[in-house]
Amino acid sequence: MPCRSEKMEGQVVGGMFRLFRNRLPRLRAGPPQDNRGEAVKEPERAQELCLPNFAGGQHFFEYLLVVSLKKKRSGDDYEPTITYQFPKRENLLRGQQEEEERLLGAIPLFCFPDGNEWAPLTEYPRETFSFVLTNVDGSRKIGYCRRLLILDEVEKRHQISMAVIYPFMQGLREAAFPAPGKTVTLKSFIPDSGTEFISLTRPLDSHLEHVDFSSLLQCLRFEQILQIFASAVLERKIIFLAEGLSTLSQCIHAAAALLYPFSWAHTYIPVVPESLLATVCCPTPFMVGVQMRFRQEVMDSPMEEVLLVNLCEGTFLMSVGDEKDILPPKLQEDILDSLSQGSDLQTSEQINEHVSGPFVQFFVKTVGHYASYIKREANGQGHFQERAFCKALTSKTNRRFVKKFVKTQLFSLFIQEAEKSKNPPAGYFQQKILEYEEQKKQKKSREKTVK
């Protein structure tokens, strides 16, 4: 998702932060001024991205970059190069400078993961996608990208002074990142339009902030989505194949979002660059997206127990074979019944809530009682009672599933956080747990009344 705008052939491409419900106002921006004198004969493909920092109170983004395909000095080959960076950092310590160089060195590769088959184009469909960079400590940086074709003549006609763009970007970056449900207002001056005020509101419930289930629903049937979910719950290896970068990144983000309130902690690459295709041979769990042009290379790679999903044809090219048997049958039926009832959904928010809801409910029914089985010491430190937790489930099929699930890193990381916290988090998942418990109480009350 672009964090900056470009003017192309008279049409404004507006920037949009998926963190917020409100769209940023349309802006017009040309290329960096120090590139105007370059004699570029061919149209140039460029890509915009920013790396947001999502912690409350932090910056909206760490960097805004323009990455362009530039012809190498030797030969006719092209390579992705950072042609604009905001902000330019000064006076960094040596360690900080080395970290920044590693980060900025990796970004062009993920902006253009198509391999080295780059050539001049006269037409190119604009694409929006995202990628993830994982640090050594396990923390992640997310890049939101907008790929488009920039024509030199258009750039010259519509270029705006960086003196106009810089204050807006600086103001945006320095604005306090809003807490869930809060709004921040920015002031921006646009030539010919005057001063505009931009209000950005962060959703109160943030678990679907960066997710769009539409692509996943268009590519796959409900039954297939359920099997992908089942594979992810047991932390297996999952590969998505698609032509478009946006389809890949949207579908893999959607698949990971189905795991809420748990978080995928293993290898996670929405779009794998050609040079990193060996990732699919990794023996540990992963969830990755690969462009369809590399399908044969993936199929020829030595892989075990992998679910290979063809998003173009809506098929599984490889599977373990037991995906339909991982989840309890009754709960599978509940999920499919709920998903099939959403024929009149209109907005993306409605679609997201409709798709996510049944999977959240699945976890409510299977592990929603976790807080009752964390015993605390006098200092507040909690200890999870795993055996008693599993025995509390009356359904044998649910208990059989949960005994496997509690051994995953998904559950372990979740329960470790719960052990540290003295009170259950007052989030969406806890809200659904309380609603479910209330429904059970009411059902018991009705049953007593009937007797």
C-alpha positions in Angstrom: 0.0 0.0 0.0 1.6 3.2 -1.1 2.8 5.7 1.5 3.3 8.4 -1.1 1.6 9.5 -4.3 2.5 9.8 -7.9 1.0 11.8 -10.8 0.6 9.6 -13.8 -0.9 10.6 -17.2 -3.3 13.0 -15.5 -4.5 10.6 -12.9 -3.7 11.0 -9.3 -2.8 7.8 -7.5 -3.7 8.5 -3.9 -1.7 7.1 -1.0 -3.5 4.9 1.5 -2.5 3.6 4.9 -4.2 0.3 5.7 -3.8 1.1 9.3 -6.7 3.6 9.1 -10.2 3.7 7.8 -9.8 7.1 6.3 -8.0 7.6 3.0 -5.3 10.1 2.7 -6.1 13.0 0.5 -4.8 12.9 -3.1 -1.3 14.2 -3.4 0.9 14.8 -6.4 4.6 14.2 -6.3 7.3 13.9 -8.8 10.6 12.1 -8.7 13.5 13.4 -6.7 14.8 16.7 -8.2 18.4 15.4 -8.4 17.3 12.9 -11.0 15.7 15.4 -13.4 18.9 15.7 -15.5 19.3 12.0 -16.2 18.9 11.1 -19.8 16.6 8.1 -19.5 15.2 7.1 -22.9 13.1 4.2 -21.8 10.1 4.4 -19.5 11.1 3.4 -16.0 9.3 1.1 -13.6 9.5 2.3 -10.0 8.2 1.2 -6.7 7.3 3.1 -3.6 7.3 1.7 -0.1 7.6 2.6 3.5 8.5 0.6 6.5 6.0 1.4 9.3 6.6 1.0 12.9 3.3 -0.1 14.5 4.1 0.5 18.2 1.7 3.0 19.8 3.3 6.4 20.1 6.0 5.7 17.5 6.4 7.1 14.0 3.9 6.4 11.3 6.7 5.0 9.2 10.5 4.6 9.3 11.3 5.3 5.7 9.8 6.3 2.5 11.8 5.2 -0.5 11.5 5.2 -4.3 13.2 2.1 -5.8 13.7 2.3 -9.5 15.0 -0.1 -12.2 18.2 1.5 -13.5 20.4 0.2 -16.4 23.7 -1.1 -15.3 26.8 0.8 -16.5 28.1 -2.4 -18.1 25.7 -4.3 -20.4 22.0 -4.0 -21.0 20.9 -5.4 -17.7 18.8 -3.5 -15.1 19.0 -3.6 -11.3 16.7 -2.1 -8.6 18.2 0.9 -7.0 17.1 3.3 -4.2 16.7 6.7 -6.0 15.0 8.6 -3.1 15.0 8.2 0.6 13.1 10.0 3.4 14.3 10.7 5.9 18.1 10.7 5.3 19.6 9.9 8.7 22.6 11.8 10.0 25.0 11.2 12.8 24.2 7.5 13.3 26.4 5.4 15.6 28.5 2.8 13.8 26.2 -0.1 14.8 23.1 1.9 13.8 24.7 2.8 10.5 25.5 -0.9 9.8 22.0 -1.9 10.6 20.5 0.7 8.3 22.8 -0.3 5.5 21.7 -3.9 5.8 18.1 -2.9 5.8 18.3 -0.6 2.9 20.4 -3.1 1.0 17.7 -5.8 1.3 14.7 -3.6 0.3 15.3 -3.3 -3.5 15.5 -7.1 -3.8 12.0 -7.5 -2.2 10.6 -4.6 -4.2 11.5 -6.4 -7.4 11.4 -10.1 -6.6 10.7 -11.0 -10.2 14.3 -12.2 -10.9 16.6 -10.6 -13.4 14.3 -10.6 -16.4 13.7 -6.8 -16.3 13.4 -4.9 -19.5 12.1 -1.5 -20.7 8.3 -1.4 -20.9 5.7 0.9 -22.4 2.9 -0.5 -20.3 2.8 -1.9 -16.8 -0.2 -2.6 -14.6 0.1 -0.8 -11.2 0.5 -3.2 -8.3 0.2 -2.9 -4.6 1.7 -5.5 -2.3 3.7 -5.9 0.9 6.7 -7.8 2.2 8.2 -8.7 5.5 11.8 -8.3 6.7 12.6 -10.3 9.8 15.4 -9.2 12.1 17.8 -11.5 14.0 15.9 -10.9 17.2 12.6 -12.1 15.5 11.1 -8.6 15.2 9.6 -7.7 11.8 9.4 -4.7 9.5 6.7 -4.5 7.0 7.2 -2.8 3.6 4.1 -1.5 1.7 4.8 -1.2 -2.0 3.3 0.5 -5.0 4.7 -0.5 -8.4 4.0 1.7 -11.3 5.4 2.9 -14.6 6.7 6.4 -14.6 7.1 8.2 -17.9 9.8 10.9 -18.2 7.6 13.4 -20.0 4.9 13.0 -17.4 7.4 13.5 -14.6 8.6 16.8 -16.2 5.1 18.2 -16.6 3.7 17.3 -13.2 6.7 17.5 -10.9 6.1 19.4 -7.7 8.9 21.0 -5.6 10.3 18.8 -2.9 9.9 21.9 -0.7 6.1 21.2 -0.8 6.4 17.4 -0.2 9.0 17.4 2.5 7.0 19.3 5.2 4.1 17.0 4.7 6.2 13.9 5.0 8.0 15.3 8.0 4.8 16.2 9.7 3.3 12.8 9.1 6.4 11.0 10.4 6.6 13.1 13.5 2.9 12.9 14.3 2.1 10.6 17.3 0.9 7.2 16.2 -2.7 7.0 17.4 -3.9 4.4 19.9 -6.8 2.1 18.8 -9.9 4.2 18.3 -8.0 7.6 18.4 -7.6 10.1 15.6 -4.6 12.3 14.6 -5.0 15.4 12.4 -2.4 16.6 10.0 -2.1 19.9 8.1 -1.0 19.8 4.5 -0.5 22.5 1.8 -1.4 21.4 -1.7 -0.7 23.8 -4.7 -4.0 25.1 -6.3 -5.9 23.6 -3.3 -4.6 25.5 -0.3 -4.3 24.1 3.2 -6.0 20.8 3.9 -6.5 19.0 7.2 -6.2 15.3 7.1 -7.8 13.2 9.9 -6.6 9.6 10.3 -8.5 7.3 12.6 -7.2 4.0 13.8 -9.8 1.3 14.2 -10.8 0.4 17.8 -10.3 -3.2 17.0 -6.9 -3.7 15.3 -6.7 -7.4 14.6 -7.9 -6.9 11.0 -6.1 -3.6 10.3 -3.9 -4.8 7.4 -6.1 -7.6 6.1 -8.3 -8.0 3.0 -9.9 -11.4 2.6 -11.4 -10.7 -0.8 -8.5 -12.1 -2.8 -8.5 -15.3 -0.8 -12.2 -15.8 -1.3 -11.9 -15.2 -5.0 -9.1 -17.7 -5.4 -10.3 -20.6 -3.1 -13.3 -22.4 -1.9 -14.3 -22.3 1.8 -13.3 -25.9 2.2 -9.8 -25.2 0.9 -9.4 -22.1 3.2 -10.3 -24.4 6.1 -7.6 -26.9 5.1 -5.0 -24.1 4.9 -6.1 -22.9 8.3 -5.7 -26.4 9.7 -2.2 -26.7 8.2 -1.2 -23.4 9.7 -2.6 -24.3 13.1 -0.2 -27.2 13.3 2.6 -25.1 11.9 3.2 -26.9 8.7 4.9 -25.6 5.5 2.6 -23.7 3.2 3.5 -22.2 -0.2 1.2 -20.0 -2.2 1.6 -19.6 -6.0 0.1 -16.7 -8.0 0.9 -14.5 -10.9 0.3 -11.1 -9.3 2.4 -9.8 -6.4 -0.7 -8.1 -4.8 -2.6 -11.4 -4.9 0.2 -13.2 -3.2 0.7 -10.8 -0.4 -3.0 -10.3 0.2 -3.7 -14.0 0.4 -0.8 -14.9 2.6 -1.6 -12.0 5.0 -5.3 -13.2 5.1 -4.2 -16.8 5.8 -2.0 -15.6 8.7 -4.8 -13.4 10.0 -7.1 -16.4 10.4 -4.8 -17.5 13.3 -5.9 -14.6 15.5 -5.4 -14.3 18.5 -2.3 -16.3 17.8 0.6 -15.1 15.6 2.7 -17.0 13.1 6.2 -16.9 14.5 8.1 -18.9 11.8 9.5 -18.0 8.4 7.0 -15.6 6.8 7.7 -14.2 3.3 4.7 -12.9 1.4 6.7 -12.7 -1.9 9.9 -14.7 -2.1 12.6 -13.1 -4.4 14.1 -15.5 -6.9 17.4 -15.5 -5.1 15.7 -16.9 -2.0 13.7 -19.7 -3.6 15.7 -22.3 -1.6 13.5 -21.2 1.3 11.0 -23.8 0.2 13.5 -26.6 1.1 13.7 -25.4 4.7 12.9 -28.2 7.2 11.2 -25.8 9.6 7.7 -24.4 9.3 7.1 -21.5 6.8 4.4 -19.6 5.1 5.6 -18.1 1.8 4.4 -16.7 -1.5 6.0 -17.5 -4.8 5.3 -16.1 -8.3 3.8 -18.6 -10.7 6.8 -18.2 -13.1 8.9 -20.1 -10.6 6.3 -22.9 -10.2 8.5 -25.6 -11.8 11.5 -24.7 -9.7 9.4 -25.1 -6.6 7.9 -28.4 -7.8 11.4 -29.8 -8.5 12.7 -28.7 -5.0 13.1 -31.4 -2.4 10.2 -30.8 0.0 8.4 -32.8 2.6 5.0 -32.4 4.2 4.1 -29.2 2.4 0.8 -27.7 1.2 1.3 -26.1 -2.2 -1.6 -23.8 -3.1 -2.2 -22.7 -6.7 -4.1 -19.5 -6.3 -4.5 -19.1 -10.1 -6.4 -22.3 -10.5 -7.8 -22.8 -7.0 -6.1 -26.1 -6.5 -3.6 -27.9 -4.2 -0.6 -29.1 -6.2 0.8 -30.9 -3.1 -0.6 -31.8 0.3 0.1 -34.0 3.2 -3.2 -35.7 2.8 -4.7 -35.4 6.2 -5.7 -31.7 6.1 -9.4 -32.5 6.3 -8.9 -34.5 9.5 -6.9 -32.1 11.6 -9.8 -30.1 13.0 -12.7 -31.6 15.0 -15.5 -32.5 12.6 -18.2 -30.6 14.4 -16.2 -27.4 14.6 -15.4 -27.7 10.9 -19.1 -27.9 10.1 -19.7 -24.8 12.3 -17.0 -22.8 10.4 -18.3 -23.8 7.0 -22.0 -23.1 7.9 -21.1 -19.6 9.1 -19.0 -18.8 6.0 -21.7 -19.9 3.7 -24.2 -17.4 5.1 -22.5 -14.2 3.9 -24.1 -13.7 0.5 -25.2 -10.1 1.0 -21.9 -8.6 2.3 -21.0 -5.3 0.7 -17.9 -3.6 2.3 -14.5 -5.0 2.9 -15.0 -4.5 6.7 -18.1 -6.7 6.5 -16.3 -9.3 4.5 -13.3 -9.3 6.9 -15.5 -9.7 9.9 -17.6 -12.4 8.3 -14.6 -14.5 7.3 -12.6 -14.0 10.5 -15.4 -14.4 13.0 -15.9 -18.2 12.6 -12.2 -18.9 13.0 -12.1 -16.7 16.1 -15.1 -18.6 17.4 -13.2 -21.9 16.8 -10.4 -20.8 19.2 -13.0 -19.5 21.7 -14.6 -23.0 21.8 -11.3 -24.9 21.9 -8.9 -22.8 24.1 -11.1 -19.9 25.3 -10.9 -21.3 28.9 -7.1 -20.8 29.1 -7.2 -18.0 31.7 -8.9 -20.2 34.3 -5.9 -22.6 34.1 -3.2 -20.1 34.8 -2.3 -20.3 38.5 -0.4 -17.3 39.9 2.2 -16.9 42.6 2.2 -14.0 45.1 4.3 -11.9 42.8 1.8 -12.3 40.0 3.8 -14.7 37.8 1.5 -17.2 36.3 2.0 -20.9 35.5 -0.2 -22.6 32.9 -1.7 -25.9 34.0 -1.7 -27.7 30.7 -3.0 -31.1 31.7 -6.0 -29.8 33.6 -6.6 -27.4 30.7 -6.9 -30.2 28.2 -9.0 -32.4 30.6 -11.5 -29.6 31.0 -12.7 -30.2 27.4 -15.7 -32.5 27.4 -15.6 -33.3 23.7 -13.1 -36.1 22.9 -12.4 -34.8 19.4 -11.8 -31.2 20.7 -9.5 -32.6 23.4 -7.5 -34.6 20.9 -7.0 -31.5 18.7 -6.0 -29.3 21.7 -3.5 -31.8 22.9 -1.6 -31.3 19.6 -2.2 -27.5 19.5 -0.8 -26.8 22.9 2.6 -28.2 21.7 2.9 -25.6 18.9 4.9 -22.4 19.1 1.7 -20.5 18.3 0.1 -21.5 21.5 3.3 -21.4 23.6 4.0 -17.8 22.7 0.4 -16.8 23.4 0.3 -18.6 26.8 3.7 -17.1 27.8 2.3 -13.6 27.4 -0.8 -14.6 29.3 1.4 -15.9 32.2 3.1 -12.6 32.4 -0.1 -10.6 32.5 -2.0 -10.5 35.8 -5.3 -9.9 34.0 -6.7 -11.2 30.6 -6.2 -8.7 27.8 -9.3 -6.6 27.2 -9.2 -7.2 23.5 -11.5 -8.7 20.8 -10.7 -12.3 21.7 -11.5 -11.8 25.3 -14.7 -10.1 24.4 -15.8 -13.1 22.3 -14.8 -15.4 25.2 -17.1 -13.5 27.6 -19.9 -13.5 25.0 -19.6 -17.3 24.6 -19.5 -17.9 28.3 -22.7 -15.8 28.7 -24.4 -17.7 25.9 -23.6 -21.0 27.7 -25.0 -19.7 31.0 -28.2 -18.6 29.3 -28.5 -22.0 27.6 -28.1 -23.8 31.0 -30.7 -21.5 32.5 -33.2 -22.2 29.8 -32.6 -26.0 30.1 -33.3 -25.8 33.9 -36.5 -23.8 33.3 -37.7 -26.5 30.9 -37.1 -29.3 33.4 
